[in-house]
């Protein structure tokens, strides 16, 4: 496999290394063909929309590898967000890995195992860059987008568990990308939808938000946050030379890849424009610009970058330094691609599925009171999960009530409805039940759900609340006697609930955030 040196590359080939674009098909379509064959783009970002099954995905990534090598002289980065849990892009054939807070609440070294199992599936499918882990500190229960994607509200715990995920990922040569620098934990705006601001001073940011990144400064890649930090700059971190170059590169001595979060997110697109945001990010210090959707913006970004080289705003020496860095990290993944992707038939590790289920089973946490007990007169109410943020994925079937009706045919199981009629019907019937088991999902930011649960708690002392998205809703309830939590609403956690209600397992999880 002949690999070009930077000096042998054309300007377009060099610029094509700086873009990490997405597209919307499950095959090598016109958009990705144009990017690779006409614009010499050297990287691709994949999503759930690109995935049907492992066989299809392997065919797609094999084509991308072949075409990128042919048209750029280098192997590609094929990246994906496989954090585990609620942010899982591939859901069939491969291991459905536990989410970050699930792993932190569970067995010893679960984050290492999670990083390793995700990387094993990825490298066998030709992917060599995982946009995980989140090193954000979960210190705001109202954060709409980080939440259970964080390991803990303690920066030291986040740093330690994140390090083990990164080490697990490296076992199969997949580069981990820590995000969202300098920290996305303590805000209440989703940067997919708006521009958040974190108004802390430098000491606080260095000691809390930035601490996990400083402790993992050897991570192969770091993703920037689309967040305003007025203590540092008047532009978001992604576009800030002070943050990306002065702080991350110079002060912290970071030598890895700097990626942007998607520049089509409203935090950047509405204020600065996606293509212009890419130029601003590169001039600020970014190496790779994530533009996840639109061909027009992807091409325009490349054109603006070429203009910046031609007029001297982006010196050729600086461009080549970025390209050298990207190629150096690509080459680190090549031996693993040769071993597991280029030369081997596709196969997956069934033991990883069992380990993933064990990690979720052991994360179930009894926070207050007693375990739930089913009687012939127990009422069970469970919500249907929908993706609450753009970053979360829709799964084929996250209907716990449907599963429980099948598993417990004589039990009164109802799907939670956010309606006054449903609330009144339940309240009118409470007397006839021995007890109530009420599952919550994302209730910390769902006023209707909290009001309904509080009405049930007020009228039925023998009620157990089980959260399916961490303990962030714990302090929202009055008259709460019994409370447990899981940290994801996924096929694995549904199986855990069934085992728990059948008394096949007891809660062994531990809280990693303060209540």
C-alpha positions as CSV (number, residue, x, y, z in Angstrom):
1,X,0.0,0.0,0.0
2,X,1.8,3.1,-1.2
3,X,1.1,6.2,1.0
4,X,1.8,9.7,-0.3
5,X,4.0,12.1,1.6
6,X,2.6,15.5,2.3
7,X,5.0,17.1,-0.1
8,X,3.6,14.8,-2.9
9,X,0.0,16.0,-2.2
10,X,-1.8,18.6,-4.2
11,X,-3.4,21.6,-2.4
12,X,-6.9,20.0,-2.9
13,X,-5.7,16.7,-1.4
14,X,-4.3,18.5,1.6
15,X,-7.4,20.5,2.2
16,X,-9.5,17.4,1.8
17,X,-7.8,16.0,4.9
18,X,-9.3,18.8,7.0
19,X,-13.0,17.9,6.4
20,X,-15.0,15.2,8.2
21,X,-18.3,15.1,6.3
22,X,-21.4,13.0,6.7
23,X,-24.0,11.9,4.1
24,X,-27.4,10.4,4.1
25,X,-27.4,7.0,2.3
26,X,-26.6,3.4,3.1
27,X,-24.5,3.1,0.0
28,X,-21.7,5.0,-1.9
29,X,-24.0,7.8,-3.2
30,X,-23.4,10.8,-5.4
31,X,-22.7,13.1,-2.4
32,X,-19.9,10.9,-1.0
33,X,-18.6,10.2,-4.5
34,X,-18.4,13.9,-5.3
35,X,-16.6,14.6,-2.0
36,X,-14.0,11.9,-2.5
37,X,-13.5,11.8,-6.2
38,X,-13.9,15.5,-7.1
39,X,-12.7,17.2,-3.9
40,X,-10.3,14.5,-2.6
41,X,-11.9,14.5,0.9
42,X,-10.0,12.0,3.1
43,X,-12.5,11.3,5.9
44,X,-16.1,10.3,6.4
45,X,-18.4,10.4,9.4
46,X,-21.2,7.8,9.7
47,X,-24.5,7.8,11.5
48,X,-27.5,5.6,12.2
49,X,-28.9,6.7,8.9
50,X,-26.0,5.0,7.1
51,X,-26.4,1.7,8.9
52,X,-28.8,-1.2,7.9
53,X,-26.8,-4.1,9.2
54,X,-23.1,-5.2,9.6
55,X,-22.8,-6.8,6.1
56,X,-24.1,-3.6,4.4
57,X,-21.9,-1.4,6.5
58,X,-18.8,-3.4,5.8
59,X,-19.5,-3.2,2.1
60,X,-19.9,0.6,2.4
61,X,-16.8,1.2,4.4
62,X,-14.7,-1.1,2.1
63,X,-15.8,1.0,-0.8
64,X,-14.9,4.2,1.1
65,X,-11.5,2.8,2.0
66,X,-10.8,1.9,-1.6
67,X,-12.0,5.2,-3.1
68,X,-10.2,7.4,-0.6
69,X,-7.0,5.5,-1.1
70,X,-7.4,5.8,-4.9
71,X,-8.2,9.6,-4.9
72,X,-6.1,10.9,-2.0
73,X,-3.2,8.5,-1.6
74,X,-4.1,7.8,2.0
75,X,-6.4,5.6,4.1
76,X,-9.4,7.5,5.5
77,X,-10.6,8.3,8.9
78,X,-14.0,6.7,9.1
79,X,-15.6,8.1,12.3
80,X,-18.8,7.4,14.2
81,X,-20.3,8.3,17.6
82,X,-20.3,5.0,19.5
83,X,-20.5,6.2,23.1
84,X,-22.7,3.3,24.1
85,X,-26.1,3.5,25.7
86,X,-28.3,6.3,24.3
87,X,-25.8,7.4,21.8
88,X,-25.3,4.3,19.7
89,X,-25.3,4.5,15.9
90,X,-25.1,0.8,15.1
91,X,-27.7,-1.4,16.8
92,X,-27.8,-4.7,14.9
93,X,-25.3,-7.5,14.6
94,X,-22.7,-5.7,16.7
95,X,-22.6,-5.4,20.5
96,X,-25.0,-2.9,22.0
97,X,-22.5,-1.4,24.5
98,X,-23.5,0.2,27.9
99,X,-23.6,4.0,28.2
100,X,-21.1,6.0,30.2
101,X,-23.0,6.4,33.4
102,X,-24.2,2.8,33.3
103,X,-20.5,1.7,33.2
104,X,-19.5,4.1,36.0
105,X,-22.3,2.7,38.2
106,X,-21.4,-0.9,37.5
107,X,-18.6,-3.5,37.9
108,X,-15.0,-2.6,38.3
109,X,-13.3,-1.4,35.0
110,X,-16.6,-1.4,33.1
111,X,-15.5,1.6,31.1
112,X,-12.4,-0.2,29.9
113,X,-14.5,-3.1,28.7
114,X,-16.9,-0.8,27.0
115,X,-14.2,1.1,25.1
116,X,-12.7,-2.2,24.1
117,X,-15.9,-3.9,22.9
118,X,-16.9,-0.8,20.9
119,X,-13.5,-0.6,19.2
120,X,-13.5,-4.3,18.4
121,X,-16.7,-4.0,16.4
122,X,-15.7,-0.7,14.8
123,X,-12.3,-1.9,13.5
124,X,-13.9,-5.1,12.0
125,X,-16.2,-2.7,10.1
126,X,-13.3,-0.5,8.9
127,X,-13.9,2.4,11.3
128,X,-10.9,3.8,13.1
129,X,-12.0,7.0,14.9
130,X,-14.6,6.9,17.7
131,X,-16.1,10.2,18.7
132,X,-16.2,9.2,22.4
133,X,-15.8,9.4,25.3
134,X,-17.6,12.4,26.7
135,X,-15.3,13.8,29.4
136,X,-17.9,16.4,30.4
137,X,-18.6,16.7,34.1
138,X,-22.2,16.1,34.9
139,X,-22.7,18.9,37.4
140,X,-26.0,20.3,36.2
141,X,-29.0,18.0,36.4
142,X,-30.9,20.2,34.0
143,X,-28.4,19.7,31.2
144,X,-30.4,18.5,28.3
145,X,-27.7,17.0,26.2
146,X,-24.9,15.6,28.4
147,X,-26.8,14.0,31.3
148,X,-26.1,10.2,31.4
149,X,-23.5,10.6,28.6
150,X,-21.2,11.7,31.5
151,X,-19.5,9.4,33.9
152,X,-19.9,11.5,37.0
153,X,-20.3,14.9,38.6
154,X,-16.8,14.4,40.1
155,X,-14.0,15.6,37.7
156,X,-11.5,13.1,39.1
157,X,-13.9,10.2,38.5
158,X,-14.7,11.4,35.0
159,X,-10.9,11.6,34.3
160,X,-10.2,8.2,35.7
161,X,-13.0,6.3,34.0
162,X,-12.5,8.2,30.7
163,X,-8.9,7.2,30.7
164,X,-9.9,3.5,31.0
165,X,-12.4,3.9,28.0
166,X,-9.6,5.4,25.9
167,X,-7.2,2.6,26.9
168,X,-9.8,0.0,26.0
169,X,-10.4,1.6,22.6
170,X,-6.7,1.5,21.9
171,X,-6.6,-2.3,22.3
172,X,-8.1,-2.6,18.8
173,X,-6.4,0.5,17.4
174,X,-9.4,2.7,17.3
175,X,-8.6,6.3,18.1
176,X,-10.7,7.8,20.9
177,X,-11.9,11.4,20.8
178,X,-12.5,13.1,24.1
179,X,-15.3,15.7,24.1
180,X,-16.5,18.5,24.4
181,X,-13.4,20.7,25.3
182,X,-13.2,22.6,27.6
183,X,-16.4,21.2,29.1
184,X,-20.1,20.9,28.2
185,X,-21.5,19.7,31.6
186,X,-22.8,22.8,33.3
187,X,-25.2,24.4,30.9
188,X,-28.9,24.2,30.2
189,X,-28.9,24.9,26.4
190,X,-28.4,22.1,23.8
191,X,-25.8,23.4,21.4
192,X,-27.6,21.6,18.6
193,X,-30.3,24.1,19.1
194,X,-28.7,27.2,20.5
195,X,-25.4,28.8,21.8
196,X,-24.8,28.0,25.5
197,X,-22.7,30.1,27.7
198,X,-20.7,29.0,30.8
199,X,-19.9,32.0,32.9
200,X,-17.2,30.8,35.3
201,X,-13.8,32.2,36.0
202,X,-10.5,30.6,34.8
203,X,-9.8,28.9,38.1
204,X,-13.1,27.2,38.2
205,X,-13.0,26.1,34.5
206,X,-9.4,24.7,34.9
207,X,-10.2,22.8,38.1
208,X,-13.6,21.4,37.2
209,X,-14.6,21.5,33.5
210,X,-11.1,21.1,32.0
211,X,-9.7,18.7,34.6
212,X,-10.6,15.4,32.9
213,X,-9.0,16.7,29.6
214,X,-5.8,17.7,31.4
215,X,-5.6,14.3,32.9
216,X,-6.1,12.7,29.5
217,X,-3.9,15.0,27.5
218,X,-2.4,12.1,25.6
219,X,-5.8,11.1,24.1
220,X,-5.5,10.9,20.3
221,X,-8.2,13.4,19.5
222,X,-10.2,16.1,21.3
223,X,-13.5,17.6,20.1
224,X,-14.3,21.3,20.8
225,X,-17.5,22.6,22.3
226,X,-19.8,25.0,20.7
227,X,-20.1,27.0,23.9
228,X,-19.2,30.5,24.9
229,X,-16.7,30.9,27.7
230,X,-16.5,34.6,28.3
231,X,-13.5,34.2,30.7
232,X,-11.5,33.2,27.6
233,X,-13.1,34.7,24.5
234,X,-16.0,36.4,22.8
235,X,-16.6,33.5,20.3
236,X,-17.5,29.9,21.0
237,X,-14.6,27.5,22.0
238,X,-14.7,25.9,18.5
239,X,-13.8,29.2,16.9
240,X,-11.5,30.5,19.6
241,X,-7.8,30.7,18.9
242,X,-7.3,31.5,22.6
243,X,-8.9,28.2,23.7
244,X,-7.8,25.8,20.9
245,X,-4.2,27.2,20.3
246,X,-3.2,29.2,23.4
247,X,-4.7,27.0,26.0
248,X,-5.1,23.5,24.5
249,X,-2.0,23.4,22.3
250,X,0.4,25.7,24.1
251,X,-0.5,25.8,27.7
252,X,-1.6,22.2,28.1
253,X,0.9,20.9,25.5
254,X,-1.7,18.9,23.5
255,X,-0.2,17.1,20.5
256,X,-3.2,15.2,19.2
257,X,-6.0,16.0,16.7
258,X,-8.4,18.8,17.4
259,X,-11.8,18.2,15.9
260,X,-14.9,20.4,15.8
261,X,-18.3,19.3,16.8
262,X,-20.7,19.5,13.9
263,X,-20.6,22.9,12.3
264,X,-24.2,22.6,11.1
265,X,-25.4,22.7,14.7
266,X,-27.3,25.9,15.3
267,X,-24.8,27.2,17.9
268,X,-22.4,27.8,14.9
269,X,-24.6,27.8,11.8
270,X,-27.0,30.5,13.0
271,X,-24.4,32.9,14.3
272,X,-21.4,32.4,12.0
273,X,-22.5,30.1,9.1
274,X,-21.3,26.5,8.6
275,X,-18.7,27.0,5.9
276,X,-17.4,30.2,7.4
277,X,-17.3,28.4,10.8
278,X,-15.1,25.8,9.3
279,X,-12.6,28.4,8.2
280,X,-12.7,30.2,11.5
281,X,-12.2,26.9,13.4
282,X,-9.2,25.9,11.2
283,X,-7.6,29.4,11.7
284,X,-8.3,29.0,15.5
285,X,-6.4,25.7,15.6
286,X,-8.8,22.9,14.6
287,X,-7.5,20.1,12.4
288,X,-10.7,18.4,11.3
289,X,-14.1,20.1,10.7
290,X,-17.2,18.0,11.2
291,X,-19.9,19.0,8.6
292,X,-22.4,16.2,9.0
293,X,-25.1,16.7,6.4
294,X,-25.1,19.2,3.5
295,X,-22.9,18.9,0.4
296,X,-23.3,22.6,-0.3
297,X,-21.7,23.5,3.0
298,X,-19.0,20.8,2.7
299,X,-17.9,22.2,-0.7
300,X,-18.1,25.8,0.4
301,X,-15.9,25.1,3.4
302,X,-13.2,23.6,1.1
303,X,-13.5,26.6,-1.2
304,X,-13.1,29.1,1.7
305,X,-10.1,27.2,3.1
306,X,-8.5,27.2,-0.4
307,X,-9.0,31.0,-0.6
308,X,-7.4,31.4,2.8
309,X,-4.3,29.5,1.7
310,X,-4.1,31.5,-1.5
311,X,-4.4,34.9,0.3
312,X,-2.0,33.9,3.1
313,X,-4.5,33.8,6.0
314,X,-3.8,30.0,6.3
315,X,-0.1,29.6,5.6
316,X,1.0,26.6,3.7
317,X,3.4,25.6,6.5
318,X,0.5,25.6,9.0
319,X,-1.8,23.6,6.6
320,X,1.0,21.0,6.1
321,X,1.5,20.8,9.9
322,X,-2.2,19.9,10.3
323,X,-2.1,17.4,7.5
324,X,1.1,15.7,8.9
325,X,-0.6,15.4,12.2
326,X,-3.7,13.8,10.6
327,X,-1.7,11.4,8.5
328,X,0.5,10.4,11.5
329,X,-2.6,9.3,13.5
330,X,-4.2,7.6,10.5
331,X,-1.0,5.5,10.2
332,X,-1.3,4.4,13.8
333,X,-4.6,2.7,12.9
334,X,-3.3,1.0,9.7
335,X,-1.9,-2.2,11.3
336,X,-5.2,-2.9,13.0
337,X,-7.2,-2.3,9.8
338,X,-4.9,-4.7,8.1
339,X,-5.3,-7.3,10.8
340,X,-9.1,-7.1,11.4
341,X,-10.6,-5.4,8.3
342,X,-8.6,-5.7,5.1
343,X,-7.5,-9.3,5.4
344,X,-10.2,-11.0,7.7
345,X,-13.8,-12.0,7.0
346,X,-16.3,-10.3,9.2
347,X,-16.9,-11.9,12.6
348,X,-18.0,-10.6,16.0
349,X,-17.4,-11.6,19.6
350,X,-20.5,-13.1,21.2
351,X,-18.9,-12.8,24.7
352,X,-19.1,-9.0,24.3
353,X,-22.9,-9.2,24.2
354,X,-22.9,-11.2,27.5
355,X,-20.4,-8.7,29.1
356,X,-22.5,-5.7,28.0
357,X,-25.6,-7.2,29.6
358,X,-23.7,-8.0,32.8
359,X,-22.5,-4.4,33.0
360,X,-26.1,-3.1,32.6
361,X,-27.5,-5.7,35.1
362,X,-24.9,-4.6,37.7
363,X,-25.7,-0.9,37.3
364,X,-29.2,-1.1,38.7
365,X,-29.0,1.1,41.8
366,X,-31.3,1.2,44.9
367,X,-31.1,4.8,45.9
368,X,-33.8,4.9,48.6
369,X,-36.1,2.5,50.4
370,X,-36.9,-1.1,49.5
371,X,-36.9,-3.2,46.4
372,X,-40.1,-3.5,44.4
373,X,-42.2,-6.6,44.8
374,X,-44.8,-7.8,42.4
375,X,-48.1,-9.2,43.6
376,X,-51.1,-10.2,41.6
377,X,-52.5,-6.7,42.3
378,X,-49.5,-4.5,41.3
379,X,-50.0,-1.7,38.8
380,X,-47.0,-1.1,36.5
381,X,-46.7,2.1,34.5
382,X,-43.9,2.6,32.0
383,X,-43.2,5.3,29.4
384,X,-42.3,4.7,25.7
385,X,-38.9,6.2,25.0
386,X,-38.4,8.8,22.3
387,X,-35.1,10.4,21.5
388,X,-35.1,13.5,23.7
389,X,-32.2,15.3,22.0
390,X,-30.8,15.3,18.5
391,X,-27.7,13.4,19.6
392,X,-29.7,10.4,21.0
393,X,-30.8,7.7,18.7
394,X,-34.2,6.1,18.0
395,X,-34.1,2.4,18.6
396,X,-36.4,-0.1,16.9
397,X,-38.2,-1.0,20.1
398,X,-37.9,0.8,23.4
399,X,-41.4,0.1,24.7
400,X,-40.9,-1.4,28.2
401,X,-44.7,-1.7,28.8
402,X,-45.0,-3.9,25.7
403,X,-42.2,-6.2,26.9
404,X,-43.6,-6.4,30.4
405,X,-47.1,-7.2,29.1
406,X,-45.6,-10.1,27.3
407,X,-43.4,-11.3,30.2
408,X,-46.1,-10.9,32.9
409,X,-49.4,-11.8,31.3
410,X,-51.5,-11.4,34.5
411,X,-50.0,-8.1,35.5
412,X,-51.8,-4.7,34.9
413,X,-49.2,-2.9,32.8
414,X,-50.0,0.5,31.2
415,X,-48.1,2.8,28.9
416,X,-47.6,6.2,30.5
417,X,-49.6,8.9,28.7
418,X,-49.1,12.7,29.3
419,X,-52.8,13.5,29.5
420,X,-55.2,14.6,32.2
421,X,-57.6,11.8,31.3
422,X,-54.9,9.2,31.9
423,X,-53.8,10.8,35.2
424,X,-57.4,10.9,36.6
425,X,-58.1,7.3,35.5
426,X,-55.0,6.0,37.4
427,X,-55.7,8.1,40.5
428,X,-59.3,6.9,40.6
429,X,-58.1,3.3,40.5
430,X,-55.2,3.4,43.0
431,X,-57.1,2.0,45.9
432,X,-57.6,-1.4,44.3
433,X,-53.9,-2.0,43.9
434,X,-51.5,-3.4,46.6
435,X,-48.6,-1.3,45.2
436,X,-47.5,0.7,42.1
437,X,-44.2,0.5,40.2
438,X,-43.7,3.6,38.1
439,X,-41.0,3.9,35.6
440,X,-39.8,7.4,34.7
441,X,-37.7,8.6,31.7
442,X,-36.1,12.0,31.4
443,X,-38.5,13.2,34.1
444,X,-36.0,15.8,35.3
445,X,-36.9,17.9,32.3
446,X,-40.5,16.8,31.9
447,X,-42.9,18.8,34.1
448,X,-45.9,16.7,33.2
449,X,-44.2,13.5,34.1
450,X,-43.1,14.9,37.5
451,X,-46.6,16.2,38.3
452,X,-48.2,12.8,37.5
453,X,-45.7,10.8,39.5
454,X,-46.1,13.2,42.5
455,X,-49.8,12.8,42.4
456,X,-49.4,9.0,42.5
457,X,-46.9,9.3,45.4
458,X,-49.2,11.5,47.3
459,X,-52.1,9.1,47.0
460,X,-50.3,5.7,47.2
461,X,-47.6,5.3,49.8
462,X,-46.7,1.8,48.4
463,X,-45.2,3.2,45.2
464,X,-41.7,2.6,43.8
465,X,-40.2,4.9,41.2
466,X,-37.6,3.4,38.8
467,X,-35.8,5.9,36.6
468,X,-34.6,4.8,33.2
469,X,-32.3,7.8,32.7
470,X,-30.2,8.2,35.9
471,X,-31.1,9.7,39.2
472,X,-31.5,13.3,37.9
473,X,-35.2,13.3,38.7
474,X,-34.8,12.1,42.3
475,X,-35.1,15.5,43.9
476,X,-38.2,16.4,41.9
477,X,-40.5,14.1,43.9
478,X,-42.4,14.5,47.2
479,X,-43.4,11.7,49.5
480,X,-40.8,9.4,47.8
481,X,-40.3,6.2,49.8
482,X,-38.7,3.8,47.2
483,X,-36.5,4.8,44.3
484,X,-34.2,2.9,42.0
485,X,-32.5,3.9,38.8
486,X,-30.9,2.6,35.6
487,X,-28.9,4.9,33.3
488,X,-30.3,4.1,29.9
489,X,-33.5,3.0,28.2
490,X,-32.1,0.4,25.8
491,X,-32.7,-3.2,24.9
492,X,-30.1,-4.2,27.5
493,X,-31.8,-2.2,30.3
494,X,-35.2,-3.6,29.4
495,X,-33.8,-7.1,29.9
496,X,-32.4,-5.9,33.3
497,X,-35.8,-4.7,34.4
498,X,-37.5,-8.0,33.5
499,X,-34.8,-9.9,35.5
500,X,-35.3,-7.6,38.4
501,X,-39.1,-7.9,38.5
502,X,-38.7,-11.7,38.3
503,X,-36.3,-11.5,41.3
504,X,-33.4,-12.9,39.3
505,X,-31.1,-10.1,40.3
506,X,-30.7,-7.5,43.0
507,X,-29.5,-3.9,42.7
508,X,-25.7,-3.7,42.9
509,X,-25.1,-0.4,41.3
510,X,-23.5,2.6,42.9
511,X,-24.3,6.3,42.4
512,X,-21.6,8.4,40.8
513,X,-23.4,11.7,41.2
514,X,-24.5,13.5,44.4
515,X,-28.2,14.0,44.9
